């Protein structure tokens, strides 16, 4: 293990309603980083988080657990919390000692009581939040309805960082708004993907969203907006402005993913490493 300074640490609380996929999301992060060579299963009691016998028997988390991994020269401390309301105090305690709230909601269940409670706690501690909409590979899953529900429920600006192009069973492709490209994920659970150019309607869609993202970021960095219109900017040039806009929650980033198949998770980790804050 490398020695990390505070600036390269990320303390992340995985929170959300029960059965939204938090434990499997943590499992996917470990798989992406190579800490495990295959995904465990909540049903089989083989995940890294649910190691207590009672959790394995009940097939859901009842204790907070701590996972560690490394990504892009950054050390992640991930606190996986139970989702059932009987154990909601565990979520509040985890958020109190974290620097980021990774709020998980299920694509077909929408915003549930547990989602609202952990949001309230994250607001109490003034934490930056990322929404992960999990289960976008479920039957009849769509991305637009939950974006609308998020804004109607919490009254904030939510912005999709990726857009699923084949939601529902078999989901493995998404438009990447930051990179303006299309990512096609492997089906082996590794979290790896191939990147390709977009064309036609997809190109139009991703260009429009990218421009909207720049405008949001420009609320905290006017220089960036000027350069964008003059000559365009790279992901690295966008980085500083995105960090500031995210930390001040000018908008709430939304990622669509499947924690059962490890699709979309690697780019969530990229975002946390590049744009989230350290304990400093």
C-alpha positions as CSV (number, residue, x, y, z in Angstrom):
1,X,0.0,0.0,0.0
2,X,1.2,3.5,-0.9
3,X,1.6,6.3,1.6
4,X,-1.0,8.9,0.9
5,X,-1.2,12.5,1.9
6,X,-4.5,14.0,3.1
7,X,-5.1,15.5,-0.3
8,X,-5.2,12.0,-1.8
9,X,-7.7,10.6,0.6
10,X,-11.5,10.2,0.0
11,X,-13.8,9.4,2.9
12,X,-17.1,8.2,1.3
13,X,-20.4,7.2,2.9
14,X,-22.5,4.8,0.9
15,X,-26.0,5.6,2.0
16,X,-29.6,5.0,0.7
17,X,-32.8,3.0,1.3
18,X,-32.7,-0.7,1.9
19,X,-32.1,-2.9,-1.2
20,X,-31.0,0.0,-3.4
21,X,-27.7,-1.7,-4.1
22,X,-25.2,0.0,-1.7
23,X,-23.3,-3.2,-0.7
24,X,-23.0,-4.4,-4.3
25,X,-21.8,-0.9,-5.3
26,X,-19.0,-1.2,-2.8
27,X,-18.3,-4.7,-4.1
28,X,-18.0,-3.2,-7.7
29,X,-15.6,-0.6,-6.5
30,X,-13.3,-3.3,-5.1
31,X,-13.6,-5.3,-8.4
32,X,-12.8,-2.2,-10.5
33,X,-9.6,-1.6,-8.4
34,X,-8.6,-5.2,-8.6
35,X,-9.0,-6.0,-4.9
36,X,-11.3,-8.9,-5.7
37,X,-11.3,-10.9,-8.9
38,X,-15.0,-11.6,-9.0
39,X,-18.2,-10.0,-7.6
40,X,-19.7,-11.5,-4.5
41,X,-23.4,-11.8,-3.9
42,X,-25.6,-10.4,-1.2
43,X,-27.9,-13.5,-1.6
44,X,-25.0,-15.9,-1.2
45,X,-23.5,-13.9,1.7
46,X,-20.2,-13.6,-0.2
47,X,-19.7,-9.8,-0.4
48,X,-16.8,-8.0,1.4
49,X,-19.2,-5.8,3.4
50,X,-21.7,-8.4,4.7
51,X,-19.3,-10.5,6.7
52,X,-21.4,-11.0,9.8
53,X,-23.2,-14.3,10.0
54,X,-26.5,-12.5,10.8
55,X,-26.1,-10.4,7.7
56,X,-25.4,-13.4,5.5
57,X,-28.4,-15.2,6.9
58,X,-30.8,-12.2,6.5
59,X,-29.3,-11.2,3.1
60,X,-29.1,-7.5,4.1
61,X,-26.7,-5.2,6.0
62,X,-27.3,-4.6,9.7
63,X,-23.9,-3.2,10.5
64,X,-21.7,-0.4,9.1
65,X,-18.6,-1.8,7.4
66,X,-15.5,-0.2,6.1
67,X,-13.9,-0.9,2.8
68,X,-10.5,0.3,1.5
69,X,-9.3,0.6,-2.1
70,X,-7.0,2.7,-4.3
71,X,-8.0,4.4,-7.6
72,X,-6.1,6.9,-9.7
73,X,-3.4,7.4,-7.0
74,X,-6.1,8.1,-4.5
75,X,-7.0,6.1,-1.3
76,X,-10.7,5.5,-0.9
77,X,-12.2,4.8,2.6
78,X,-15.8,3.6,1.8
79,X,-18.3,3.3,4.6
80,X,-21.1,0.9,3.6
81,X,-24.2,1.5,5.8
82,X,-27.4,-0.5,6.4
83,X,-30.5,0.8,4.6
84,X,-33.3,-0.4,6.8
85,X,-34.8,2.4,9.0
86,X,-34.2,0.3,12.1
87,X,-30.5,1.0,11.6
88,X,-30.7,4.5,10.1
89,X,-28.6,5.9,12.9
90,X,-25.7,4.0,11.4
91,X,-26.0,6.2,8.2
92,X,-26.1,9.4,10.2
93,X,-22.9,8.4,12.1
94,X,-21.2,7.4,8.8
95,X,-22.1,10.8,7.2
96,X,-20.8,12.7,10.2
97,X,-17.3,11.4,9.6
98,X,-17.3,11.4,5.8
99,X,-16.4,14.1,3.2
100,X,-18.8,12.8,0.6
101,X,-22.3,11.3,0.5
102,X,-22.8,8.7,-2.2
103,X,-26.6,8.4,-2.2
104,X,-27.9,5.3,-3.9
105,X,-31.4,5.1,-5.3
106,X,-33.0,2.3,-7.3
107,X,-34.1,3.2,-10.8
108,X,-37.5,1.4,-10.5
109,X,-38.2,2.1,-6.8
110,X,-37.5,5.8,-7.0
111,X,-37.0,8.1,-4.0
112,X,-37.9,6.1,-0.8
113,X,-38.1,7.0,2.9
114,X,-34.5,6.0,3.5
115,X,-33.3,8.1,0.5
116,X,-35.0,11.2,2.0
117,X,-33.6,10.5,5.5
118,X,-30.0,10.1,4.4
119,X,-30.4,13.2,2.2
120,X,-31.5,15.1,5.3
121,X,-28.5,14.0,7.2
122,X,-26.1,14.9,4.4
123,X,-27.6,18.4,4.3
124,X,-27.2,18.6,8.1
125,X,-23.5,18.0,7.8
126,X,-23.2,20.2,4.6
127,X,-21.8,17.3,2.6
128,X,-21.4,17.3,-1.2
129,X,-23.6,14.6,-2.6
130,X,-23.5,12.3,-5.7
131,X,-26.6,10.4,-6.7
132,X,-26.1,6.9,-8.0
133,X,-29.2,5.6,-9.8
134,X,-28.7,1.8,-9.5
135,X,-30.6,-0.9,-11.3
136,X,-30.9,0.9,-14.6
137,X,-30.7,-2.6,-16.0
138,X,-34.0,-3.6,-14.4
139,X,-37.1,-4.4,-16.4
140,X,-38.9,-1.2,-17.6
141,X,-36.1,1.0,-16.1
142,X,-35.8,4.5,-17.6
143,X,-33.5,7.4,-16.7
144,X,-35.7,10.5,-17.3
145,X,-38.4,9.7,-14.6
146,X,-36.0,9.5,-11.7
147,X,-34.2,12.7,-12.7
148,X,-37.6,14.4,-12.6
149,X,-38.4,12.8,-9.3
150,X,-35.1,13.9,-7.8
151,X,-35.7,17.5,-8.7
152,X,-39.3,17.4,-7.5
153,X,-38.4,15.8,-4.2
154,X,-35.3,17.7,-3.2
155,X,-35.6,21.0,-5.2
156,X,-32.0,21.0,-6.4
157,X,-30.4,20.9,-9.8
158,X,-29.5,17.4,-10.7
159,X,-27.3,16.8,-13.7
160,X,-26.6,13.4,-15.4
161,X,-22.9,12.7,-15.9
162,X,-23.8,9.7,-18.0
163,X,-26.8,8.7,-20.1
164,X,-27.8,5.1,-20.6
165,X,-28.3,4.3,-24.2
166,X,-29.8,0.8,-23.7
167,X,-31.5,0.9,-20.2
168,X,-33.3,-2.2,-19.1
169,X,-32.0,-5.9,-19.2
170,X,-28.6,-6.1,-20.8
171,X,-27.7,-2.4,-20.1
172,X,-24.0,-1.9,-20.8
173,X,-23.7,1.3,-22.8
174,X,-23.8,4.9,-21.8
175,X,-22.9,8.4,-23.2
176,X,-20.2,10.0,-21.1
177,X,-21.1,13.7,-20.8
178,X,-17.6,14.8,-19.6
179,X,-15.6,13.0,-22.3
180,X,-18.3,13.4,-25.0
181,X,-17.9,9.7,-25.9
182,X,-19.7,6.4,-25.7
183,X,-18.6,3.8,-23.2
184,X,-19.4,0.1,-23.7
185,X,-18.8,-2.0,-20.6
186,X,-17.5,-5.6,-20.5
187,X,-20.0,-8.3,-19.4
188,X,-17.5,-10.0,-17.1
189,X,-18.1,-7.9,-13.9
190,X,-14.6,-6.3,-14.1
191,X,-16.0,-2.8,-14.7
192,X,-13.8,-2.3,-17.7
193,X,-15.1,-0.6,-20.8
194,X,-14.2,0.4,-24.4
195,X,-14.6,4.0,-25.4
196,X,-15.8,5.1,-28.9
197,X,-16.9,8.3,-30.7
198,X,-20.5,9.3,-30.8
199,X,-22.4,10.2,-34.0
200,X,-25.8,11.3,-35.2
201,X,-28.5,12.0,-32.5
202,X,-26.2,10.7,-29.7
203,X,-23.6,13.2,-30.7
204,X,-26.1,16.0,-30.6
205,X,-27.4,14.9,-27.2
206,X,-24.0,14.6,-25.6
207,X,-22.8,17.9,-27.1
208,X,-25.8,19.7,-25.7
209,X,-25.4,18.1,-22.3
210,X,-21.7,18.9,-22.3
211,X,-22.4,22.6,-23.0
212,X,-25.0,22.6,-20.2
213,X,-22.4,21.2,-17.8
214,X,-19.9,23.9,-18.8
215,X,-22.5,26.6,-18.1
216,X,-23.2,25.1,-14.7
217,X,-19.5,25.0,-13.9
218,X,-19.0,28.5,-15.2
219,X,-21.2,29.8,-12.3
220,X,-18.1,29.3,-10.2
221,X,-15.5,29.9,-13.0
222,X,-16.1,32.6,-15.7
223,X,-12.7,32.1,-17.3
224,X,-13.6,28.5,-18.2
225,X,-16.8,29.5,-20.0
226,X,-14.9,32.0,-22.1
227,X,-12.3,29.5,-23.1
228,X,-15.0,26.9,-23.9
229,X,-16.7,29.3,-26.4
230,X,-13.4,30.4,-27.9
231,X,-11.5,27.1,-28.4
232,X,-13.1,24.3,-26.4
233,X,-11.7,22.6,-23.3
234,X,-10.4,19.2,-22.3
235,X,-11.5,17.0,-19.4
236,X,-8.4,18.0,-17.5
237,X,-9.0,21.7,-18.1
238,X,-12.6,21.2,-16.9
239,X,-11.3,19.6,-13.7
240,X,-10.7,22.6,-11.5
241,X,-14.0,24.3,-12.3
242,X,-15.9,21.0,-11.9
243,X,-14.3,20.5,-8.5
244,X,-15.4,23.9,-7.3
245,X,-18.9,23.6,-8.7
246,X,-19.4,20.2,-7.2
247,X,-18.1,21.1,-3.8
248,X,-20.4,24.1,-3.6
249,X,-23.2,21.9,-5.0
250,X,-24.0,24.2,-7.9
251,X,-25.5,21.0,-9.2
252,X,-25.8,17.4,-7.9
253,X,-24.1,14.9,-10.2
254,X,-26.2,11.8,-11.1
255,X,-24.7,8.6,-12.4
256,X,-26.6,5.6,-13.8
257,X,-25.2,2.2,-13.1
258,X,-25.8,-1.5,-12.5
259,X,-24.1,-2.8,-9.4
260,X,-25.1,-6.4,-10.3
261,X,-23.0,-6.3,-13.4
262,X,-20.5,-3.6,-12.6
263,X,-21.6,-1.2,-15.4
264,X,-20.9,2.5,-14.9
265,X,-19.0,2.2,-11.6
266,X,-15.5,2.9,-12.8
267,X,-16.5,6.4,-14.0
268,X,-18.1,7.1,-10.6
269,X,-14.7,6.3,-9.0
270,X,-13.0,8.6,-11.5
271,X,-15.3,11.4,-10.6
272,X,-14.7,10.9,-6.9
273,X,-10.9,10.8,-7.3
274,X,-10.7,13.8,-9.6
275,X,-13.4,16.2,-8.3
276,X,-14.3,15.3,-4.7
277,X,-12.6,16.8,-1.7
278,X,-10.1,15.3,0.7
279,X,-10.3,15.6,4.5
280,X,-8.3,18.9,4.1
